[in-house]
Amino acid sequence: MEKFIADKKVLTVEVLTDEKTPVGSEMVKIIFEDSTTEIMPKVRFELIVTDTISDATTVQKKVSSRVGAMMYSTMHEYGIKMGEINNVTDACVSLANAGYERARDALFGFEFLDLPLIEINKTLIHATSKSNDGASSTGSEANSSN
């Protein structure tokens, strides 16, 4: 039976023995019909894979609903009060943003605000050459009338 993640047909799924989530759960590598690959936690794959084509919004709603329910359950376990909910969710967003910023800075080797446009362009060129989608690697064309 065919399997899909959003509108992409899954060809194969491989459990990665050498890669785990931070809490030790399995990770999988998915190879799609269009020859692209994606690595994700197995629990996410099992949540979002379907027998029919869907769209990214459907996938996002499934993930948000499940993770939201888990966060809600955790808040119950810790006795979070209504007045504390915004602080808890803000802390979660802050942790995610801080992790992203540290990873981005480690990837590029500079603080984000010190990132030269040439480094951004190199990244776009590299990403475009990997995807071969024909998109411009340099962003929009300069407006010569300015």
N, C-alpha and C positions, 0 to 999 in steps of 0.2 A: 504494500500500500504506500502511496506517495505521502511524503511529509513536507510541511512548509513552515517557515518562519516568516511571517508577514507575506510578502509576495515572492519570496525566494524559495525555490525548491531545494530540499536537502538531499544530497547524494549519499554522503556517509557521515557517521558520527564516531569519533574515536575517543575513548576515555584516556586521559593523559595521566600516566602513572607517576611522572616526575613533577607534576604541578598540582598544587592544592590551593584552596582558599585559605585565608588567614586562620580559620578555625578547623582546617583539615578536611573539608569536604572536597569531593571529586570535581575536577574540571574536565570539560570536553572540547574537542576541536571539531567544528562542523565544516564540511566542504559542501559548497552549494553548486548547483548546476552551472552557474555562470563563472565557475572556477575561483570564486572568492572564498575566503575562509574566515571563520570567526571562532575565538576561544571564549568560553564563558563557563560559569559554574553549572554543573549538571542540573541542579535544582531549578535554575532559570530556564535551561533548555526544556526540561520536562514541563514547565509551566507554560511556555509560549509556543511550543511546537503544536501544529494542528494538522488535520487531514485535508484541509482545504485552504486555498489562498485567502489571506486577509490583508490587513494593512498595518502600518506602523502605529497608528492610533490604537488599534485593537490590542496590539502587543503592549503598548505603554499602559493602557488601562488595566490589563491583567497584572502587570508587574506592580503598578501603583496600588492597586486594590490589595494584593497579597502582602506587600511590604507594609502598607499602611495598617492593615489588620494586625500584623506582627508587632509593629511599633505600638499600636493601641494596647495590645495585650501586655507588652512589656511595661507600658505606663501604668497599667492596672497593678502589675506585680510589684511595682515600686511605690504604689500609693500616690501617684502624681495627682495633684489637685488641679481643678479647672484653671486657676490662676497661674499655674506653672507650665501649662502645655506649650504656650508660645516660646518660653525660655528653653524648653527641652528641644522643640523642633528647630529653633534658631541655633542651638548648640550643635545639632546634627548637621545642619547646613554649613556652619562655620568649620566643623571638622572636615567635611568633604571639600570645601573650598581651600582650606589650608593644605590638605594633602595634594590637591590638584596643583596649587601654586608651587609647592616644594618639588613635585615631580616635573613640572614644566621647567622650573629653574634648573633642575639637575639635567634635564634633557638638553637644554640650550646652553647651559653653563653660565648664565647671567641672571640677574634680577630681571623680572619682566619689563619694568619700565626702562631698563638699560638695553633691551633687546633691539639690535639694529634691524632696520627694515630688510637689509640684504639677507639676514639670517631667516627672516620670515619667508622671503622669496625663495631661498634655497629649499626650505621645508615644503613649500607649495609645489615647486618643481619636482621634488622627490616624490611627493604624494601623487602628483598628476602622472608622472612616469610609471608609477606602480599601478594606477587604476586604468591608464590608457583610455580615459573617457572623452578625450578631446577637449576638455575644459581648459581655459586659459590658466597658466600657472602664475601669472603675474598680476592677477586681479583685473580690475577694469582698466581700460585704456585711459591715458591722460587726456584731459580736455585741453586741446590746444588753443581754445578760444579764451582761456583764462590767463 
